[in-house]
Amino acid sequence: MNWRGFLHVTLLTLAIGGALFFWLAPKDAFNPAEAALFERLDKVNPDHELTAADFVEAFGLPDKCRSGDCYVEKSAIPALGGPRLHLRRGDGGAIFTIEGLDRVCIRTDRVTVKYPGGKIEDNCRDASCPSYNIRQREGLLGFYWPDRKSNCIRDIVVNTERWFR
């Protein structure tokens, strides 16, 4: 093979490799806040019925949260911007809320990619309070944002009470 043949093969290989790289690369990866949140929510999704200890371990809550209701004014998860965390016992389960994710942006379209199969609902009678709710084996997972114009989640609720399983 002469040098022109070698050059053509090299250029063709580079073109095919570049096209494959851009075709197979993720189209819109999760940002650091989304990755941190989804990683912790995945840890709360065990093979057994959820307990308070699952939330304590996944979100780094104080040990006192294992045995009673718990409120953390500012979480120690820097990637999430320090939201408020609240864990309380409910009727045959627990309710865990993450409030005030306004320092970071958990994009609504990334939530629907990570958790497909949910539906968008309005939760307020007088105003638009949209949410994306997914029914899972462990209960109800809800993502709430301030209004229809926003594309960032503000609050999250994980409800494992027996009525929501």
N, C-alpha and C positions, 0 to 999 in steps of 0.2 A: 504494500500500500504506500502510495506516495504521500507527500506532506499535505496536499489538497484533500485527499480522501480522509486522512487523519483529522484535519481541521473540520471537515463536514460532520464526521462522526462525533467529534467533541462538541461542536455547537448543537447538534441534534440532541445529544445526551443532556447537555445543560438545559436546553429548552424543555425537554420532557421532564427532567428533574424539578425545574422551577414550577412548571405547571402542576405537577403532582403535589409539591409542597403547598402551594396556595389552595389547591382543591381539597386536600386532606386536613389542612390546618383548621383549628376551631374558628368558627365565624365570629363569635362574640363571647369570649371567655368571661368567667365570673370575675368581678373586681375583688379586691382584698376583703372588703366588708361582707360581700355575698359569700365568698369562699369560707370565711370564718363562721358565719351564721349557719350555712348549710352543713358544714362539718360538725358543728355542735348539735344541730337538729338530727343529723344522721346517728349520732351517738345516743340520742334519746330514744331511738327506734329499735329496742332490743327484741329478742325472741320471746320474752316473757311479758306479763302484764306490767305496765309502767308503774314505778314507785317514785316517791319523792327523791330517793337516793339517785335515781337515774338523772333527774334534773340537776341535783347538787353536783354530781360528777361531771356532767357535760358542760355546765355553765359556770363551774367554779363557785357555787354558792357556799356560804358559811355552813359549818357542820350542824349548827342549831336548826337549819332548815330540814334536816332529816326527820325530825320528830314533831315539828309544828309548823304553823303558817309562818311565812318569812317574807320580808320586804327589804330589798337592797336598793338604796337611793341612787347609787352609781356603780354599775358593774365594773369589774376589773378586766374587761375585755377591750383593749385599746382599739382593735380593728373595728369594733362596733360603735365607737364614740361614747362609751359609758352610759348606755340606756338604763332605765329603772327596770328591775326584775321583781316579780311578785309570784310567790308560790303559795297556794292555799289548798287545803283539803276540801273536797267536795263530796257529793253523794256517790260513794263507791268509786272514787278516783281523785284526780287532782286537776287543778286549773293553773297553768303557768302562763304568765304574761310578760312580754317584753314591750316596754313603752318608751317612746321618745327616741326613735331611730332617726332623728332629724339632723344629726351631725354627719351622717353618712347616707349613701343612697343604695338601698337594696331595690334594684329595678324590678318593676312589676313583670316585665316580659321575661326576665331571668327566673323569677319565681315560677311562672307557668311552664318554663322549660324544665326546671328541676322537679317540679311536682305537677305533672300533667293530669288531666282528668277532673280538675276542679271546676267550679263555676263562679262567675262574678255576680255579686248581688249588691243591692243597696240596702243598708241597715238602718237608715234614719228615715223618719216619716216626713220631716219638713225640709231636709237638705240632702244633698248627695254625699253619702258616706260609703263609698264602694269598698268591697272586700272580695277576696278570692279565697274560697273555702274548699278544702279537700277532706273528704271522709276517708279515714284510714282504719285499719284494723284496731289500732289503739285508741281511736277517738277522732275528734275534729281538729284540723289544723287551719287556722284562719289568719290571713294577711290583710291588714287594713291600711288604707292610705287616705290623706286628708280630703281630696276631692278628685273629680274626674280628670282635671287638667294635670294633676301630678302623675309622675311615673315612678315615684319612690314610695316604698312601704314605710309607714310610720310606726305601726304597732303589730304585734303578733300574739295570738292566743293559741295555746295547745290545751284542749279540753279533753281529758280522759275519763270524765264521769261516765258511769254506766249508761246514762241516757243517750250519750253521744257516740257510743261504740256500735 
